[in-house]
Amino acid sequence: MSTTADKDEAIKPPANVKSVAANILDEFFAALEKEEGLGEVAQRLRKVVLEDGIFAEPAVRVALFPDAS
């Protein structure tokens, strides 16, 4: 017989599984890094969006245009 606790543990995904959106953004930033002149921008955007988890316009704007601030 299985218990409710066993069912709850079976439903939880492993902690290291990324969301679909994170995988898509990661692939986008990887492709962007390969484009001439966009490597540094892609790295800054990856940090802001994927690592820091900030989606606010001011943070993204600073990542895109660091000299404008």
N, C-alpha and C positions, 0 to 999 in steps of 0.2 A: 504494500500500500504506500502511496505517496502522500506526503503531507503538504499543507499550504506553503510552508517554508521552502520545500523542495521546488514547488512550482514557481515561486517568486524568484528563486535563484536561477532557474532555467531561463526565465524571461530576460533577465538583465544582461545586456551586451558587455563584452569585455571593455575595460576602461580605455584601452589603446585603439579602439575602433573610431575612425573619423566619420563625421557626418558626410553625406553626399555633397552638400554645399562646400564643405571644407576641402574635399577632394577635387572638386571642380575648380575652386579658386586656386588651389595649390598648382594644378596643371596649367591654369591661365597664367599665373605668375612665373612659372617655369618657362613657358613659351615666350612671355614678355621679356624675360631676362636675356633670351637669345637674340632679341632684336637689337640692332645697332643703336646705341645711345640710350637705351631704356633699361639697362642692367641695374643701375643704382636706384632708379625709380621703382622698379619691380621689387627690389629688396626692401626698400622703405615701405612700400604698400603691403608687402607680405607681413612685415613686422607689425604694422598698425592693425591690419585686418585679422590675420590669422593668429599671431602670437599674443597681441594685446587685446584683441577682440573689440576694437573700437570701430564703429561704423559711422560716427558723426562726421558731418561735412567738414568742420574745421580741421580735424585730425587728418582726414584724407587730403584736404587741400594743402596742408603743410607737407605731407609726404610727396605730393605731386610737384609742388612749387616751394621748395625749402628757402629759396632766396627772397621770396616775396614777403616774408613776415618781418 
